[in-house]
Amino acid sequence: MSIQETNQLLRFTTAGSVDDGKSTLIGRLLYDSKSIFEDQIEAVKTSSEKKGFDYVDLSLLTDGLKSEREQGITIDVAYRYFATPKRKFIIADTPGHIQYTRNMVTGASTANLAIILIDARKGLLEQTFRHSFIASLLKIPHVIVCVNKMDLVDYDEEVYQKIIKSYKDFASKMEIKDIHFVPISALNGDNVVDRSTNMKWYEGPTLLYLLENVHIASDFNHIDCRFPVQMVIRPHTHEHQDFRGYAGRIEGGIFKPGDEVKVLPTGFTSKIKSIELDGKPIEEAFSPMSVTMTLEDELDISRGDMLVRPNNMPSVSQDINVMICWMSTKPLAGRTKLLLKHTTQECQVMVKEILYRVNVNTLHREEGVEQIGMNDIARISIRSSKPLFFDSYRKNRQTGSIILIDPNTNETVAAGMVI
Amino acid sequence: MTQYYLSHLEELEAEAIFVIREVVSQFEKPALLFSGGKDSIVLAHLSRKAFYPSRIPFPLIHIDTGHNFPETIAFRDELVKELGVQLIVGSVQKSIDDGKVREETGANASRNALQTVTLLDTLEEYKIDAAMGGARRDEEKARAKERFFSHRDEFGQWDPKNQRPELWNLFNGKKHMGEHFRVFPISNWTEMDVWQYIQSQDIALPSLYFSHQRDCVVRDGVILAKSDFVQLKPNEEIKNLTVRYRTCGDMPITGAVESEADDLDKIIAEVATTRTTERGTRADDKRGETAMEDRKKSGYF
């Protein structure tokens, strides 16, 4: 088998609490796709018995840390893996309560797809809004809304239709490109992997079919060429005396040898001499490939610089507006100095102003707030100590995202999306 | 027309190379923890690709328990020569001789837990501020919550409840004096991905991974190789079995599986149908439900 012959990778996120049946759903996907091993099932059976349950608690498969097992809740983001003959999947399994918004944002940052669970008996809840808002804020390209526990409403089509209608009404206010709906019972496996015989009225695909077939090839930006230089490779060996390669990951567009490129911030232009990895030439490089590029001219280029096409420039500015999710227990006030990381750049920033906070349950803007607390979503303006080369997050999730770091504690205190 | 998307192995490779390059860019003295197992061999291969035509700009560190398979050591020395990298060996025997740790006794004695002390001492001696390892999140439940960049305090400890959030591909390697990072570039790979990658790249492996004849003893369902480090209990007997290894740890704790798979195609077919996890053969993980989490907190890989 060659490296190209293998399947595509889909990263998805699930948010929810034990009550939604989230862990049961993940357990079901892993179990029905035969991704759970016998010794794992044995361990879960033993734990379930120890706790006095008369059923095998599949949520024990996903709750890994000691404190989580003791409390029966998911605290952190846990990553799970399974594969079918069609695709390989990475699940970012996150807790759903409001105090874990930051974990949901973390899981959503790398996801192509989000699964949102709605309990058929309860309909849309506050947390449905919250999870959907986060998916929209983090620009997850695809959303699958699973109306779960259909077995508990007698597989009634009317209940399902009512829920998806109210969801559509509310989702129209958000930016979600691609939404699908599936009625399921995670506990019994209806429409998860296998088609349900209990819901003949539903003619759409199963959840797994959607996961396997949703079109993800266009999730990366292949239009606007962006190559942030990660490091410079200079071997200084006899055979490669003059080799000067720029290593990094393509974060947008398609680069080819011969293309004219412009270097930011210097503004010099040159042509791509070669694109390679491990000494093997690459004809076309696109996101998310890691490559090494050489240029026709010897230019002064270092980490943090960006190669772009001269006729397609990112924004270059020291003043940016971002939506942030605050992740630290220590609140953010205006006029605070922090460190910023953006692509391969790092610099100091000053938080100039907190413009407003978003109520994640109602989506209302709250203006005039002086502090931003943990798990708050807010729009702020910042000024950086040097120019940043960025796109809006809507246009490019890689060149439009930042993290903020507290210079005293070194903790990551915020995730930010450039507006 | 060209298809502008990567296969899952290409995407995982690109991600791992990005992380390895990020380590070299963000840290002063990184190193690769090399166990001689397939995951760290893949890591060495990815490192070579990441910096080509330069040499790998960091040393390999091997924590030698003294209980290694001889095949592992021979393979290690060959690879180091081929890559032209520096090899640092931390010796558990030396930690024992220096009185820093005490050897476990009894029939199930192992040096697995002792490694942590030797590892932390070695990192300190060489002032390593980022130690890359081949651990994967699919291996064990505590590892499912591990970050790519995993912060360790000045005692080398992991605090799972106080981990930094990790967003997009923006990795925060900031630290105070005396602290260090463990970095896991192949976090998102599964056992199957590793095998498929080894096959697609034609990566050489120690012979242990392929089916061979070996004198073994079966203990608590685990097939252990006959060696000076495994003491027979009463009623136990040596059997000659056709086995191979799925992981490559110390001789006294790494179980073999009975297998006829003597090439990569057969191994991949076996991995695809096997119904137990690869660490299911590891006696060190069977010391309690949270054995791995507890060891990780104190500074294990």
Interface residues (C-beta under 8 A of the other chain):
Chain A: M1 S2 I3 Q4 E5 T6 N7 Q8 L9 F37 E38 D39 Q40 A43 S47 L61 T62 G64 L65 K66 S67 R69 I75 D76 V77 A78 Y79 R80 Y81 A83 R87 K88 I90 R102 N103 V105 T106 S109 T110 I216 A217 F220 H222 Q230 M231 I233 R234 P235 T237 E239 H240 F243 G245 A247 G248 R249 I254 L277 D278 G279 E284 F286 P288 M289 S290 T292 R303 M327 L339 K341 H342 T344 R397 Q398 S401 I402 I403 I405 N410 E411 T412 A415
Chain B: T2 Q3 Y4 Y5 L6 S7 H8 L9 E10 E11 L12 E13 A14 E15 I17 F18 R21 E22 V24 S25 R48 K49 A50 F51 Y52 P53 S54 R55 R137 D138 K141 A142 A144 K145 P160 K161 Q163 R164 P165 E166 L167 W168 N169 L170 N172 K174 K175 H176 S187 N188 T190 M192 D193 Q196 Y197 Q199 S200 Q201 T274 R275 T276 T277 G280 E289 T290 E293
